[in-house]
Amino acid sequence: MSLRKGEALTQQGRILIIGAGPTGLGAAYRLKKLGYENFLVLEANSEAGGLASSYVDDKGFTWDIGGHVQFSHYDYFDKAMGEALGKDGWLHHERESWVWIADRFVPYPFQNNLRYLPNDLAAKAIKGLVNRPARVPSPTQDFGTWIDQMMGTGLKEMFMAPYNYKVWAFPVEDLWYGWVGERVATVDLARVTENILLGKDDVNWGPNNTFQFPKYGGTGAIWRAVAKQIGENHIQLNTRVAEIDWQKKIVTTKDGEKLEYDHILSTMPLDSLAKTVTPELPAVSEASPQLKRSHSHIIGIGLQGEMPEKLAKKCWMYFPEDNCPFYRVTVFSLYSPNNVPEPETGKYWSLMTETSESSAKHVNRETLMEDTIQGLLNTGLIRDRSQVVSKWSYVAEHGYPTPSMERNNLLGKIEPELKKAGIGSRGRFGAWKYEVSNQDHSFMQGVEWVNATVLDVPEVTVRFADTANAMWGRK
């Protein structure tokens, strides 16, 4: 039973939240704001944060699980972040992102800055744009076809197809185009031509053209602070869920503890959730293993000496070519000087790389560290190996939820069955929707699940991201 606004929340019963990443913490944060105290967050790891956690290596370098930046579509989220770290806990940046291709840097978005390319490649891109096939929108269109129709074969062959294969670890034809939204700049031929003829840079596109980052502690500092606000009595760390009996409404942990609940929110990956549910939910068990995902290999390279001037303002860089294993490199010491040891001395700087892996893209895990360092040499980001003073690595086995062609059909089987069982599944891999899995989206999925559960207010973000942006007060 859900309560309407104005009714006593104390009658709602016990709420269990599985996972203390941004989604689980978003739900817990909302419950605290509502004055609701009868809830518990179960977290398998030793601290909160999930995929937004941070680590300090044995040389004193701080690393995130990937190149996280924080920008927002929601005023509610912004206020929560302000409470977490305070006004003085943030550094603010204007994005500088670049593509390394043909032995040069091209500003992002690549397709708007073709004037930086050699003449033959720029001509190939323009020819492809001129000869694009007619756009025939279809809800079942694959990403490869979308690229053909929006950008032409030149841009597809030199950048879009190889780069997106390196990111997603699946061919572009295997991906559904609907994830694109605000994440890929479309192409205006007149604008591209004008930029070339007039020598104009075109770099302000996108929602993350400005972003903020914690002054201390990496991205994980945010979520540790949110967890502290929620309180230790509401978060049980080092607790892995073994079984969810949805008929008896009992969760059993790996240690054998049994916890009763009236409402439950899971933020664990759907394929992991399916293995814990009893009695078995056939559609969930059958469909969830078919959902595609990639693994993310994060490698941090701590460096000594002066950062090269060419990197001094670059936030991150994209790498579509095959002379390096990674698809993105973040100049992580630029995000905060405190991401390196002895920041006051200027002796150190750091690069963080991301490499994807999947059933369709093999990675040699044993040689990846050396392959990465060689890639940094090949692309001119470091001068020689003597600069390297620290090497850190992390594998996120669930890195990106792939927006595959079959994903929506599979989710259409999974979601109704979970709903009938009274199990809410939200978050990056709990909803398996990359297009609404940034930190702000994930946090708000948790907030909105609480609103729906205890206030009977319909969820928006997990269904319609654009509507959610308007609903929560952000253009």
Sequence and secondary structure as in RCSB ss.txt:
>XXXX:A:sequence
MSLRKGEALTQQGRILIIGAGPTGLGAAYRLKKLGYENFLVLEANSEAGGLASSYVDDKGFTWDIGGHVQFSHYD
YFDKAMGEALGKDGWLHHERESWVWIADRFVPYPFQNNLRYLPNDLAAKAIKGLVNRPARVPSPTQDFGTWIDQM
MGTGLKEMFMAPYNYKVWAFPVEDLWYGWVGERVATVDLARVTENILLGKDDVNWGPNNTFQFPKYGGTGAIWRA
VAKQIGENHIQLNTRVAEIDWQKKIVTTKDGEKLEYDHILSTMPLDSLAKTVTPELPAVSEASPQLKRSHSHIIG
IGLQGEMPEKLAKKCWMYFPEDNCPFYRVTVFSLYSPNNVPEPETGKYWSLMTETSESSAKHVNRETLMEDTIQG
LLNTGLIRDRSQVVSKWSYVAEHGYPTPSMERNNLLGKIEPELKKAGIGSRGRFGAWKYEVSNQDHSFMQGVEWV
NATVLDVPEVTVRFADTANAMWGRK
>XXXX:A:secstr
    TTS GGGS  EEEE  SHHHHHHHHHHHHTT   EEEE SSSSS GGG EEE TTS EEESS   B  S H
HHHHHHHHHH GGGEEEEE  EEEEETTEEEESSGGG GGGS HHHHHHHHHHHHT       TT BHHHHHHHH
HHHHHIIIIIHHHHHHHHSS GGGBBGGG TTSS    HHHHHHHHHHT      STTSEEEEESSSTTHHHHHH
HHHHH GGGEE S  EEEEETTTTEEEETT  EEE SEEEE S HHHHHHHEES  HHHHHHGGGS EEEEEEEE
EEEES   GGGTT  EEE  STTSS SEEE HHHH GGGSSSGGGT EEEEEEEEEEBTTB   TTTHHHHHHHH
HHHTTS S GGGEEEEEEEEEEEEEE  BTTHHHHHHHHHHHHHHTTEEE STTTT  GGG SHHHHHHHHHHHH
HHHHS     TTT HHHHHHHTT  
